[in-house]
Amino acid sequence: MASCGLEIPLRGYSYGTSLFLPPPEIARNQPIPDLLDKRLVIVTGKGGVGKTTVAVALGLRAASEGKRTIVCEVSSQENASRIFDHASVGFHEVEMEENLWSISIDPDESMREYVLLQLKVRAMRDMLFRSRIFNYLAAATPGLKELVTIGKIWELAQLDRKVKSGRKYDLVIVDAPATGHGVGFLQTPRTFAAIARVGPIHSQAETLDRFITDHENTGTAIVALPEEMPVNESMALEKDLRDEVGVAVDRVYLNGLYPERFKKGEAEALAQLAETENGASRAAARAALSEFGRAKSQRQQLSRLKKGVEAPVKTLPFLFEPELDVASARKLAGKLG
Amino acid sequence: MASLGEVLDGKSICICAGSGGVGKTTTSAAIATGMAAQGLKVCVLTIDPAKRLADSLGLDELGNEARRVDPALIEEQGVEMKGELWAMMLDAKATFDELIARQAPDEESRDRVLNNRIYQQISSALAGSQEYMAMEKLFELHTEGGFDLLVLDTPPTRNALDFLEAPKRLTQFIEGKSMRMFMKPTGLAAKVTGRGVSVALGIFKKIVGFDLIADLAEFFNAFSGMVDGFQARAKRVNKLLADPETLFLVVCGPQGEPIDEAVYFHRKLVEAKLPFGGVIVNKVHYPADELQAEVDDLPAALTEKLGDANLAKRVADNFADYQALAERDARNIDHLAGELRTSCVIRVPYLDEDVHDLRGLMEIDRYLFATAEERVEMAAGRA
């Protein structure tokens, strides 16, 4: 066993992970099919920007266009189920609406399913699952959980499903982990293909990497908020996704854009009102001025974002609703460009 | 209602925890600035500050070491700086490398670890290593930095649990007791382990590829001289987290989802017997409670005052939208306070402008460090 491993020139990989990652082939300037015509759409962005809502809205939109669609969550938080006001779905493909399914991808369940598909001999499978060492190894192998999660996403997107009597989907939408973790997550297959140089995982990891970086079939949508930090982070994220991971970035959705309810002249009148009045009139004038100020600064962020990213930027309105539910997601679905 | 100044009194570590996107970095920087202004030597450890926030602190080259913020910058904002404000941006990989250098018995062992591919993966990519290194740096600064107070902006974990379990998980991985035993190619271990294990190992190797297992074996061998040091250190880090001089603050937003996560995180802190100090709710829409009665005839009143029925209607509609959000926020925060059974719930309003500079931090400090009476005034919009 030792002789197998020692053939690897370990020192060649000394300076960070980027050296042993083969450079992604980036098909720049090539026409790409429209977002929902792809087989896989990865929705990504900074924490708290509304990724799940946008993922569900994309799902609703695709489903309404007659595409059989599944929305996948990978964080076991079941935010999508929450939007649908549905009980936790777990590692099951559950139908939420006509043409729209949802699944929460658990890495342990994915690992189990993967092993079941790999090992045809029942006795071997049983022994493996009973063995504590197997669980230990699986938990300790860096990136394996992420890899089997991406493996499951890939499996869902296959027309020829590996899972027995698996449903065929036209589109798989992934609510990806937040930025930072997100880029690492999508790089897992390439990293893994480099670590495990032989064996079934090596070739499967390469398949997954090719799938993720296939601009024809896989796309990403970045979700941003019209604020300083999220806009900065979205610009950096687009660059990382294109240059480091090598995926196609098809859209940037600027979520939560306030309407421009007041004009500049009106704001001046309201400022005067806020000075001279009391009670409700004053409070209302102040709220209007806040709205005016935010709408203005948000538009500055919007133009900064448009200048800073290559992908088309589409805006989604802020919804003045206490909690976002499926009705809110449906409203956004109608506005997705 | 306890104020932030009261709960932080006598504390030497303040850990701001919460899910992503709730304003943890800004809150941490505002707490550090406020406490430094009051006369303490404070250092804020942050993960990823907005470039402009770093710029405004005069820290364009935030490296993996603490740098002092020029007090003149803070005094320019009309605040007297009685203490010292320091800041650093955590580089998880560099911190891990430093830790290895510190723990390695000799240069050869150090290089073996640093050059190992598994190590390179876990030090930069493995979920949890960033969290672990944040606490490692915290420990180092606490024992060697000479600060009165350290404020830690925790990494944005989606699952709050990860953050608390990171040190344990990582040390368990590094220890790899049972695993190392199975990976020795020869020796007593191979003889005493049963056939089932070796078959399981064989299948696993077949699935993931041979060289990965060998790399793991190499990794554990390289680490073998450092395990004791790591364990001892992890124990001291854990002890520090549970120390009465440490305080955990939960940071959240007023929407349902961040509130639920704050409740969950609080429960985890209590279960882990870690010292919870209070909760900070950012971007709160302040309700105008006492105005509710008047709202009914607002459009008419506004039309009279503005002389423009269309504008008056838009102003009234906008106000109604804000009031609805304010009522939701108040409801959610009541629920939060009840669940957490804490008297320290600090609301920071949704300010009209993004906070990304010292001026913004000072504005936030007004709310963070307000006394109970001041807060009542602020809530009523009179301050």
Interface residues (C-beta under 8 A of the other chain):
Chain A: M1 A2 C4 G5 L6 E7 I8 L10 R11 Y13 S14 G16 T17 F20 K46 G47 G48 V49 S75 S76 Q77 N79 R82 V115 Q118 L119 M124 M127 L128 R130 S131 R132 I133 F134 Y136 L137 A138 A140 T141 P142 G143 L144 P177 A178 G180 H181 G184 Q187 T191 I195 A196 R197 V198 G199 P200 I201 H202 E227 E228 M229 P230 N232 R261 F262 E266 A269 L270 L273 E277 G279 A280 S281 A283 A284 A285 R286 A287 A288 L289 S290 E291 G293 R294 S297 F320 E321 P322 E323
Chain B: S19 G20 G21 V22 D48 A50 K51 R52 L114 N115 N116 R117 I118 Q120 Q121 I122 S124 A125 L126 A127 P156 R158 N159 F173 G176 S178 M179 F182 P185 G196 V197 V199 A200 L201 I203 F204 K205 K206 I207 V208 G209 F210 D211 L212 I213 A214 D215 L216 A217 E218 G253 Q255 G256 E257 P258 A288 L291 E294 V295 L298 A301 L302 K305 L306 D308 L311 R314 V315 A316 D317 N318 F319 D321 Y322 A324 L325 E327 R328 D352 E353 D354 H356 G381
